[in-house]
């Protein structure tokens, strides 16, 4: 999820915005529709007034229909149609009220006004595209079609809603388009971190992402220059050291004293070994590109390490499945295993190392006392627990550096009198 956190955040904001706008428009739609229904329902008062005049004047039904037609009202006389409307129509609003009819009467005491109160229930019904008013009284009922009114239409609201959602969507799309360079930049940074030092961060534009990219490009160029200068410096130093060492080795053979000859040969041999280890350390620390890693059988790498260590095969026991393969730099990984073999034989009383797979991890077991210090003490350069041993204290440091370049780590545990070093 964190891999596309920015994209997910933008999409979440888009969804929340669209949902919020949709809810607001839906509530507005319901309110607007109800207001429309309330406004057109008031027309029942016109019909009521016409009926009141009809009853007071005792006019004919033809006159009633004519008066209703003036206001675009039409009485539905077909009983089947009325039943269909009541059955399938949608009730928009229903209201009950009392109708007061006034009439003049004459008796012995003279003229007086007679009021008659009757209950009436008015229902507004929609069927397809027509609006009907259905009136019910104790004397009967009547269905009246309003030929002028039409059902509520939401086209204006729908058009406004579509327009706003489209504007919001386009805005977020433009934001995503602006963020696309950020996604590409993240991928380039990941490649740079994996060792691809030749990748370019250069980007055209004047926005913040372009400015950050160009600053990263400037930093990449500076880092590349520093690394090239460092590599060139170390290689020149090692080359300059190898020349006098070679001359000293040749000059040693001209000494008359065998004791002096052996002493100087040992000195120049140790110096040459030290330069060789420095060269290996320089290669490990400057190797960040994993594109040159290849898949090898682990047993083949171990065989190469045994040959490199120049030890007897009987000194190393290998219990490894021949089908296990790893992605690695053959030369570097072979050197790491070779150093572990040298270390195990050097500090083991029986001069023997067992190499096996334990919990899917490569392990090196050798008899001996438990190491006196925590492991991190021994993976520091030039650290030696026993100064009498013929080493520079760079073996485990080199192993740890090689494993880090392979996304692994060196671990240690002491079990039943066995030192076990693990490539975890």
Secondary structure, 3 states (H helix, E strand, C coil): CHHHHHHHHHHHHHHHHHHHHHHHHHHHHHHHHHHHHHHHHCCHHHHHHHHHHHHHHCCCHHHHHHHHHHCCEEEECCHHHHHHHHHHCEEEEEEEEEEEEEEEEEECCEEEEEEEEEEEEEEEEEECCEEEEEEEECCEEEEEEECCCCCCCCHHHHHHHHHHHHHHHHHHHHHHHHHHHHHHHHHHHHHHHCCCCCCCCCCCCCCHHHHHHHHHHHHHHHHHHHHHHHHHHHHHHHHHHHHHHHHHHHHHCCCCCHHHHHHHHHHHHHHHHHHHHHHHHHHHHHCCCHHHCEEEEHHHHHHHHHHHHCCCHHHEEEECCCCCEEEECHHHHHHHHHHHHHHHHHHCCCCCEEEEEECCEEEEEEECCCCCCCHHHHCCCCCCCCCCCCCCCCHHHHHHHHHHHCCCCEEEEEECCEEEEEEC
